[in-house]
Each structure stands twice: as structure tokens, then as C-alpha cells.
Amino acid sequence: MVIYSVLCVCALQAQSVEYINGNIRGIDVNKTVMNNNGELIIAGLSGGNPSVMKMDTLGNVLWHKTFSGEPVRNNSHHQWHFWDLRTDAENNIYLYAEEIYSAFTPPPRITKLDNSGELIWASADLPPAFEYEPNISTWLHVGDTTLTISYMSETVSRVHLTTGEVLGKDSVLSASWINSRTNDIYYNGKEYRESTLGLLAFDKSGAYSIEPNPMSSPNDIKNIDSNGFYVLRNRPRGTVQRSVNVRQLQLFDYQGDLIRKRNVINESTFNHEDSLSNSGSFDCYLFHPQKGILLFGTYHREINADSFIVGNQFTQVRPSDFEVLYDTLIEGVMQWKNSHFANTGDQIYVQGSRSPGGRGAFVMKVNLKDVDEYPASSVPEKHKKTNTIKIYPNPSTTGEFIIQSKEESISQIEVFTTTGQIVYSHKVNALQENIHMDTKGIYLVRVTTRDNQTETLKIVNQ
């Protein structure tokens, strides 16, 4: 017997994560984005044909388009999907169409729709890759005049945005593996992708440069900011009798050295003596400038060989110290296909398939406070450390702060903005140190002692 989760969601659930449409029918979803109007564009498959849907932020379907033949797809008898999509500043929609369920499929195509779903153009066949397979990996980048498409991890082509003309392969990038990660990385006005050449940095025009990648980790880079590179890793735990597999969030500096790590665990799901194993996975993630690091994934608890409990989990993490600010289990069966965050500004949504094997999908709205609205004192007790560090005066009207340790000498002081940007770092070897902040505001101070213990406190410069 298989037991699916009927997990109780905490009281904050209704305020923080809520379904706006829990059972979208008629489309098997591959990718979701949000346009500049805050509308959700959902791409996938419907009735064996590539399909796209637009939804408003209340969960109402505004239109649903399906393309059964030329010019979007050829006359193959196999199913075609819209695997990936992007929107531009005018809310035009660019979709990547590809066949499935065939070892050697016809070449893919790019389709451009306007904001009402009307076809503007469909490209001719793209240059073929060496070999096609089902469930291929894709990535699109919209520049000023051309669209760059990476498909099958070995072929990169370009299409003219206005005419749909296929401009041909990029011979340099086509000779390199390119990461087809679900979410994009934006930093310093560029969009980044990992490749065997290094970090590909695409500017707004669509031109790219190649930057060194200091990471030797086999895990994908999830985000880049002024502090370094963020990675999510699987971390096995437990005993021979009871095993646990969790995700660990890690931060590496620009030299590739690990400077911070933390296991991201929903404590209530990993303290069951009746379970043989627990596993949690965060495959959907978003690094948001105000909301911090958002993670969405699945939870699985095995009771015995015939029964297990599954569910979803959603977590908000503060970038400066990896403190878990919000953490909840979500009622219902786990998503079957990969989920996606879609956002613009403070509007954040997460989408995925609703049930194993089903064609329905769900969309949830995320209503979280900004990171700076979670003071250090509001972090749950399970995440607090023994308070051996004092900072005074706090608040300060002069910008002067005294940091004092009761026992171990201080070895390092780091100061972050509430969005995780480091503004001060200094190595120390004393029980007390003074710092000065020029700019008024709220900051997080992380103090590391000689015995490698850390403590993070909030300070206010008035």
C-alpha cells in the first residue's frame, strides 16, 4: 500500500504560500516564465502538439493556444512539445519546439507569438545536432536582435528576432557543453552560463565573453553575486538502519574556496523514528534581491517496503548567514515534473505538475516578507546559537559599534546588507574590536571566533 502525504501545513501557509490555481488542465507543463505585465506564460504539450497558455495572477487562464502542424511543427506522427520559452520587453513570446519519443527526430524550430498568442513567425529547421533524444536540454537567450539557442548540450544556433531567419550555428559554443539549468543567473548586467569553456557571460545585446570558472565542484552553480558562487549539494546522513539525504547550501569565494555551508532541513520531517529513510530535494530555486534564497522541492519518507509518505517543501533562506527564515510542508502529493519559479519585481510564483502521471499543473503565489523584515531575534530557537557576542551601542547614532566576545578571541568580522551583500570584512585576534559604518541602515554582523564558532547579529546605524 502506498500512503501519500496528508501533512498539516502551519498557520503561516495561507499567508505565505497559496494556490491560485491548484489544478490546471489541458497542458503538460515544461516551463513557466512571467512577462513584464506580471502574467504567467506556461509552455508544454497538449494533445500531442506544442501548446502555450497565458494566465493572470489570480489563476485565471486568459488564453490557451495549440499548434498542430506547419509552420510550428512538421507532419511527424510523434508528439511535439514547447520545451522552453522567453519573453522580451514588448511581451512577445519565443518558444523552442521539438519532437519527442524518437531516437532521431526532425530538427527543432523557434516560434514567436505576440502577447495575445498570435503567431508572428516560425523559423525554418535549426541546424541539426549530432543526435536527438527525448526530453532534451535547452536554453534560450534573447538579445537585442537575435535569439541564441543551446540544445542537446552540443549545438548553439542563432535566429533573427524580427524575421525568424536562422542565422546558423555558433561554431565556438557548439564545440562546448553548456549547462541547461532551470533558472538563470544575472550579475553585473550579464546573464551567466556554465560551460566547458568557462563561464559564458551574455550581455544585453546578445554578445558573449568567456570568464574563468574557479569552481571544481561537480555541482551546478546556482547563483553568482558579490560574495561568490552558490551551490546546492546532496548530503547523505544517518546510520545503516536509518538513512537521510538532504541538501546543503554552500558559498564559495572567487578563488573557489568554501566559505560557508549549511544543511537545509525541515526538522519536522527528519525526526521520525518509524521511518527507514528520509530524503529532501530542492530542484527549484530563486535568488531574489529582497526575499533572499527561495527553495522548492519534494520530501519522501519511507515507512517500509510498501508504504511511504511524499509531499512538497518550501524554504526561505537569508543569504548573509544561511539562516532559515521560513520553512513549511505543503499539503498534497509531490510534483511529478520539475517545478519552476516565475517572478517579476515582488511578484513570485512557483509552478509544477499537480500529481504523478497527471496532465494537470498547479501555480502557487509566494507572499513572503522581505529579508530585512526578519530580524535576527525572530529566527526560530532551533537556529539560534549561544549568545557569546555583544555589540553596543545598538542602535548607534554615530556609526560606531563595539564588538565584544565573552570567551574566545574574535578571528573575523563580516558585515552584510540585509540582501546579503558584504560591505566590510576584517581579520581580528582580540576579545574586542571597534567598527564604523558610514551609511545609515540595518546590517547583519557575522562574528567568527578562534574556535571557528560563528554568530550573526543585527545592528542599526541611525
Secondary structure, DSSP 8 states (H G I E B T S, - for coil): ----------TTHHHHEEEEEEEE-S-EEEEEEE-TTS-EEEEEEETTEEEEEEE-TTS-EEEEEE--STTTS-S-SS-EEEEEEEE-TT--EEEEEEE-S-SS----EEEEE-TTS-EEEE-------S---SS--EEEEE-SSEEEEEETTTEEEEEETTT--EEEE-HHHHTS-B---SS-EEETTEEEEEETTEEEEE-TTS-EEEE------SS-EEEEETTEEEEEEEEEEE-SSSEEEEEEEEEE-TTS-EEEEEEE--GGGS--TT-SEEEEEEEEEEEETTTEEEEEEEEEEEEETTEEEEEEEEEEE-TTT--EEEEEEESS---SS--EEEEETTEEEEEEESSTT-S-EEEEEE----GGGS-GGGS-GGG-----EEEESSSBSSSEEEEEESSS-EEEEEEEETTS-EEEEEEEEESEEEEE--S-EEEEEEEEETTS-EEEEEEEE-
